[in-house]
């Protein structure tokens, strides 16, 4: 298991990449600047805040096996959540072409 510090850095990095891509799309295609991008950005921020709260409050603090499984699940949730956010951005950009 990676350290909690590195997990938090990974969460910040991946979510901010989604937000950065939203801003790049918005700047490249100003005519397509929609409320959908704003909703996507706020969903990404909420997702990040939820993950950080989950990292800071693990379940089963007394049992190392439970904590390890908890953080493994959290890492999987991070990857699937970021993937879903990128898919939403892709569908917004594909719909506007």
Backbone as JSON Lines, residues from 0, in Angstrom:
{"i":0,"aa":"X","n":[0.85,-1.17,0.0],"ca":[0.0,0.0,0.0],"c":[0.89,1.24,0.0]}
{"i":1,"aa":"X","n":[0.53,2.18,-0.82],"ca":[1.26,3.44,-0.86],"c":[0.94,4.24,0.39]}
{"i":2,"aa":"X","n":[1.75,5.23,0.63],"ca":[1.5,6.05,1.82],"c":[0.25,6.9,1.62]}
{"i":3,"aa":"X","n":[-0.33,7.31,2.71],"ca":[-1.53,8.14,2.67],"c":[-1.2,9.48,2.0]}
{"i":4,"aa":"X","n":[-0.03,9.97,2.26],"ca":[0.4,11.24,1.67],"c":[0.42,11.13,0.14]}
{"i":5,"aa":"X","n":[0.98,10.04,-0.38],"ca":[1.03,9.85,-1.82],"c":[-0.35,9.62,-2.41]}
{"i":6,"aa":"X","n":[-1.22,8.97,-1.68],"ca":[-2.59,8.76,-2.14],"c":[-3.31,10.1,-2.27]}
{"i":7,"aa":"X","n":[-3.12,10.98,-1.3],"ca":[-3.73,12.31,-1.38],"c":[-3.17,13.1,-2.56]}
{"i":8,"aa":"X","n":[-1.88,12.96,-2.81],"ca":[-1.28,13.64,-3.96],"c":[-1.85,13.09,-5.27]}
{"i":9,"aa":"X","n":[-2.04,11.78,-5.33],"ca":[-2.62,11.17,-6.53],"c":[-4.05,11.66,-6.76]}
{"i":10,"aa":"X","n":[-4.81,11.75,-5.68],"ca":[-6.19,12.25,-5.79],"c":[-6.18,13.67,-6.34]}
{"i":11,"aa":"X","n":[-5.36,14.52,-5.76],"ca":[-5.29,15.91,-6.22],"c":[-4.85,15.97,-7.68]}
{"i":12,"aa":"X","n":[-3.82,15.24,-8.02],"ca":[-3.28,15.29,-9.37],"c":[-4.32,14.85,-10.41]}
{"i":13,"aa":"X","n":[-4.95,13.71,-10.18],"ca":[-5.89,13.18,-11.17],"c":[-7.13,14.04,-11.31]}
{"i":14,"aa":"X","n":[-7.67,14.5,-10.21],"ca":[-8.88,15.32,-10.28],"c":[-8.55,16.68,-10.91]}
{"i":15,"aa":"X","n":[-7.41,17.24,-10.58],"ca":[-7.05,18.52,-11.16],"c":[-6.72,18.4,-12.65]}
{"i":16,"aa":"X","n":[-6.31,17.21,-13.1],"ca":[-6.14,16.99,-14.53],"c":[-7.48,17.06,-15.25]}
{"i":17,"aa":"X","n":[-8.51,16.5,-14.64],"ca":[-9.85,16.58,-15.23],"c":[-10.29,18.04,-15.31]}
{"i":18,"aa":"X","n":[-10.11,18.77,-14.23],"ca":[-10.51,20.17,-14.2],"c":[-9.7,20.97,-15.21]}
{"i":19,"aa":"X","n":[-8.42,20.71,-15.31],"ca":[-7.57,21.39,-16.27],"c":[-8.03,21.13,-17.7]}
{"i":20,"aa":"X","n":[-8.37,19.89,-18.0],"ca":[-8.87,19.56,-19.33],"c":[-10.19,20.26,-19.63]}
{"i":21,"aa":"X","n":[-11.02,20.43,-18.63],"ca":[-12.27,21.18,-18.81],"c":[-11.98,22.63,-19.18]}
{"i":22,"aa":"X","n":[-11.02,23.24,-18.49],"ca":[-10.68,24.62,-18.79],"c":[-10.03,24.75,-20.17]}
{"i":23,"aa":"X","n":[-9.2,23.8,-20.54],"ca":[-8.59,23.82,-21.86],"c":[-9.66,23.72,-22.93]}
{"i":24,"aa":"X","n":[-10.59,22.79,-22.76],"ca":[-11.68,22.65,-23.72],"c":[-12.49,23.94,-23.8]}
{"i":25,"aa":"X","n":[-12.75,24.55,-22.67],"ca":[-13.52,25.78,-22.63],"c":[-12.79,26.92,-23.36]}
{"i":26,"aa":"X","n":[-11.47,26.97,-23.24],"ca":[-10.7,28.02,-23.9],"c":[-10.53,27.76,-25.39]}
{"i":27,"aa":"X","n":[-10.41,26.52,-25.78],"ca":[-10.23,26.18,-27.19],"c":[-11.54,26.33,-27.95]}
{"i":28,"aa":"X","n":[-12.64,26.01,-27.29],"ca":[-13.97,26.08,-27.91],"c":[-14.86,27.02,-27.1]}
{"i":29,"aa":"X","n":[-14.6,28.32,-27.17],"ca":[-15.42,29.25,-26.36],"c":[-16.88,29.29,-26.79]}
{"i":30,"aa":"X","n":[-17.15,28.94,-28.04],"ca":[-18.54,28.93,-28.49],"c":[-19.34,27.79,-27.86]}
{"i":31,"aa":"X","n":[-18.64,26.78,-27.38],"ca":[-19.31,25.64,-26.75],"c":[-19.24,25.71,-25.23]}
{"i":32,"aa":"X","n":[-18.96,26.87,-24.69],"ca":[-18.85,27.03,-23.24],"c":[-20.24,26.88,-22.63]}
{"i":33,"aa":"X","n":[-20.5,25.74,-22.06],"ca":[-21.83,25.44,-21.56],"c":[-21.83,25.27,-20.05]}
{"i":34,"aa":"X","n":[-23.03,25.17,-19.55],"ca":[-23.19,24.89,-18.12],"c":[-22.78,23.47,-17.77]}
{"i":35,"aa":"X","n":[-22.73,22.6,-18.79],"ca":[-22.33,21.22,-18.54],"c":[-20.9,21.15,-18.01]}
{"i":36,"aa":"X","n":[-20.03,22.02,-18.54],"ca":[-18.65,22.05,-18.05],"c":[-18.59,22.52,-16.6]}
{"i":37,"aa":"X","n":[-19.41,23.48,-16.26],"ca":[-19.45,23.97,-14.87],"c":[-19.92,22.88,-13.93]}
{"i":38,"aa":"X","n":[-20.92,22.13,-14.36],"ca":[-21.42,21.02,-13.55],"c":[-20.35,19.95,-13.4]}
{"i":39,"aa":"X","n":[-19.65,19.66,-14.49],"ca":[-18.59,18.65,-14.45],"c":[-17.48,19.07,-13.5]}
{"i":40,"aa":"X","n":[-17.1,20.33,-13.54],"ca":[-16.04,20.82,-12.66],"c":[-16.48,20.74,-11.2]}
{"i":41,"aa":"X","n":[-17.72,21.15,-10.91],"ca":[-18.16,21.07,-9.51],"c":[-18.32,19.62,-9.05]}
{"i":42,"aa":"X","n":[-18.7,18.73,-9.95],"ca":[-18.75,17.31,-9.59],"c":[-17.36,16.76,-9.3]}
{"i":43,"aa":"X","n":[-16.37,17.21,-10.07],"ca":[-14.99,16.78,-9.85],"c":[-14.48,17.26,-8.49]}
{"i":44,"aa":"X","n":[-14.81,18.49,-8.15],"ca":[-14.38,19.03,-6.85],"c":[-15.06,18.28,-5.7]}
{"i":45,"aa":"X","n":[-16.34,18.0,-5.85],"ca":[-17.05,17.22,-4.82],"c":[-16.47,15.82,-4.69]}
{"i":46,"aa":"X","n":[-16.13,15.21,-5.82],"ca":[-15.52,13.87,-5.82],"c":[-14.19,13.91,-5.08]}
{"i":47,"aa":"X","n":[-13.36,14.93,-5.35],"ca":[-12.09,15.07,-4.68],"c":[-12.26,15.25,-3.18]}
{"i":48,"aa":"X","n":[-13.18,16.12,-2.79],"ca":[-13.4,16.36,-1.37],"c":[-13.89,15.1,-0.66]}
{"i":49,"aa":"X","n":[-14.75,14.34,-1.32],"ca":[-15.25,13.09,-0.75],"c":[-14.1,12.1,-0.55]}
{"i":50,"aa":"X","n":[-13.24,11.97,-1.56],"ca":[-12.12,11.03,-1.44],"c":[-11.15,11.44,-0.33]}
{"i":51,"aa":"X","n":[-10.86,12.73,-0.23],"ca":[-9.95,13.2,0.82],"c":[-10.56,12.94,2.19]}
{"i":52,"aa":"X","n":[-11.86,13.15,2.33],"ca":[-12.52,12.87,3.61],"c":[-12.45,11.38,3.94]}
{"i":53,"aa":"X","n":[-12.6,10.55,2.91],"ca":[-12.52,9.1,3.14],"c":[-11.1,8.68,3.51]}
{"i":54,"aa":"X","n":[-10.1,9.31,2.92],"ca":[-8.71,8.98,3.25],"c":[-8.43,9.35,4.7]}
{"i":55,"aa":"X","n":[-8.95,10.48,5.14],"ca":[-8.68,10.94,6.5],"c":[-9.44,10.18,7.57]}
{"i":56,"aa":"X","n":[-10.48,9.44,7.2],"ca":[-11.3,8.72,8.17],"c":[-11.5,7.27,7.76]}
{"i":57,"aa":"X","n":[-10.45,6.44,7.87],"ca":[-10.58,5.04,7.44],"c":[-11.45,4.23,8.41]}
{"i":58,"aa":"X","n":[-12.04,3.18,7.86],"ca":[-12.82,2.25,8.68],"c":[-11.89,1.26,9.34]}
{"i":59,"aa":"X","n":[-12.26,0.77,10.51],"ca":[-11.52,-0.28,11.2],"c":[-10.09,0.1,11.53]}
{"i":60,"aa":"X","n":[-9.9,1.2,12.19],"ca":[-8.56,1.71,12.48],"c":[-7.71,0.75,13.3]}
{"i":61,"aa":"X","n":[-8.34,-0.17,14.01],"ca":[-7.6,-1.08,14.88],"c":[-7.06,-2.3,14.15]}
{"i":62,"aa":"X","n":[-7.67,-2.65,13.02],"ca":[-7.28,-3.85,12.29],"c":[-6.55,-3.46,11.01]}
{"i":63,"aa":"X","n":[-5.25,-3.79,10.92],"ca":[-4.47,-3.39,9.73],"c":[-4.99,-4.0,8.43]}
{"i":64,"aa":"X","n":[-5.55,-5.2,8.48],"ca":[-6.06,-5.83,7.27],"c":[-7.28,-5.08,6.73]}
{"i":65,"aa":"X","n":[-8.12,-4.64,7.62],"ca":[-9.3,-3.88,7.2],"c":[-8.87,-2.53,6.62]}
{"i":66,"aa":"X","n":[-7.89,-1.9,7.24],"ca":[-7.41,-0.6,6.75],"c":[-6.78,-0.76,5.38]}
{"i":67,"aa":"X","n":[-6.0,-1.81,5.19],"ca":[-5.36,-2.05,3.89],"c":[-6.42,-2.28,2.81]}
{"i":68,"aa":"X","n":[-7.41,-3.07,3.1],"ca":[-8.48,-3.31,2.14],"c":[-9.27,-2.03,1.86]}
{"i":69,"aa":"X","n":[-9.45,-1.23,2.88],"ca":[-10.16,0.05,2.73],"c":[-9.43,0.96,1.75]}
{"i":70,"aa":"X","n":[-8.12,1.07,1.9],"ca":[-7.36,1.94,1.01],"c":[-7.25,1.37,-0.4]}
{"i":71,"aa":"X","n":[-7.23,0.06,-0.53],"ca":[-7.26,-0.56,-1.86],"c":[-8.56,-0.2,-2.58]}
{"i":72,"aa":"X","n":[-9.66,-0.28,-1.85],"ca":[-10.96,0.08,-2.42],"c":[-10.99,1.56,-2.79]}
{"i":73,"aa":"X","n":[-10.41,2.37,-1.96],"ca":[-10.35,3.8,-2.22],"c":[-9.56,4.1,-3.49]}
{"i":74,"aa":"X","n":[-8.45,3.4,-3.69],"ca":[-7.66,3.59,-4.91],"c":[-8.45,3.19,-6.15]}
{"i":75,"aa":"X","n":[-9.2,2.09,-6.06],"ca":[-10.04,1.67,-7.18],"c":[-11.13,2.69,-7.45]}
{"i":76,"aa":"X","n":[-11.73,3.21,-6.39],"ca":[-12.77,4.24,-6.55],"c":[-12.2,5.49,-7.22]}
{"i":77,"aa":"X","n":[-10.97,5.83,-6.89],"ca":[-10.31,6.99,-7.5],"c":[-10.18,6.79,-9.0]}
{"i":78,"aa":"X","n":[-9.67,5.66,-9.4],"ca":[-9.44,5.4,-10.82],"c":[-10.75,5.34,-11.59]}
{"i":79,"aa":"X","n":[-11.75,4.65,-11.06],"ca":[-13.02,4.55,-11.78],"c":[-13.74,5.9,-11.8]}
{"i":80,"aa":"X","n":[-13.66,6.65,-10.73],"ca":[-14.31,7.96,-10.68],"c":[-13.7,8.95,-11.65]}
{"i":81,"aa":"X","n":[-12.38,8.97,-11.73],"ca":[-11.7,9.87,-12.66],"c":[-12.0,9.45,-14.1]}
{"i":82,"aa":"X","n":[-12.04,8.15,-14.33],"ca":[-12.38,7.66,-15.67],"c":[-13.78,8.11,-16.08]}
{"i":83,"aa":"X","n":[-14.72,8.04,-15.17],"ca":[-16.08,8.49,-15.46],"c":[-16.13,9.99,-15.74]}
{"i":84,"aa":"X","n":[-15.34,10.77,-15.0],"ca":[-15.29,12.2,-15.24],"c":[-14.72,12.51,-16.63]}
{"i":85,"aa":"X","n":[-13.66,11.79,-17.01],"ca":[-13.1,11.99,-18.34],"c":[-14.08,11.56,-19.44]}
{"i":86,"aa":"X","n":[-14.83,10.48,-19.18],"ca":[-15.83,10.05,-20.15],"c":[-16.92,11.12,-20.32]}
{"i":87,"aa":"X","n":[-17.31,11.74,-19.23],"ca":[-18.3,12.83,-19.33],"c":[-17.77,13.99,-20.14]}
{"i":88,"aa":"X","n":[-16.5,14.35,-19.93],"ca":[-15.9,15.42,-20.71],"c":[-15.83,15.03,-22.18]}
{"i":89,"aa":"X","n":[-15.5,13.8,-22.46],"ca":[-15.45,13.34,-23.85],"c":[-16.83,13.4,-24.5]}
{"i":90,"aa":"X","n":[-17.85,13.03,-23.74],"ca":[-19.2,13.08,-24.32],"c":[-19.66,14.53,-24.55]}
{"i":91,"aa":"X","n":[-19.24,15.45,-23.7],"ca":[-19.57,16.86,-23.9],"c":[-18.88,17.37,-25.17]}
{"i":92,"aa":"X","n":[-17.61,17.03,-25.34],"ca":[-16.87,17.5,-26.52],"c":[-17.36,16.82,-27.79]}
{"i":93,"aa":"X","n":[-17.78,15.58,-27.72],"ca":[-18.27,14.88,-28.91],"c":[-19.65,15.41,-29.32]}
{"i":94,"aa":"X","n":[-20.45,15.78,-28.36],"ca":[-21.79,16.28,-28.65],"c":[-21.75,17.65,-29.27]}
{"i":95,"aa":"X","n":[-20.72,18.41,-29.04],"ca":[-20.65,19.79,-29.53],"c":[-19.97,19.92,-30.88]}
{"i":96,"aa":"X","n":[-19.49,18.84,-31.46],"ca":[-18.81,18.92,-32.76],"c":[-19.77,18.99,-33.89]}
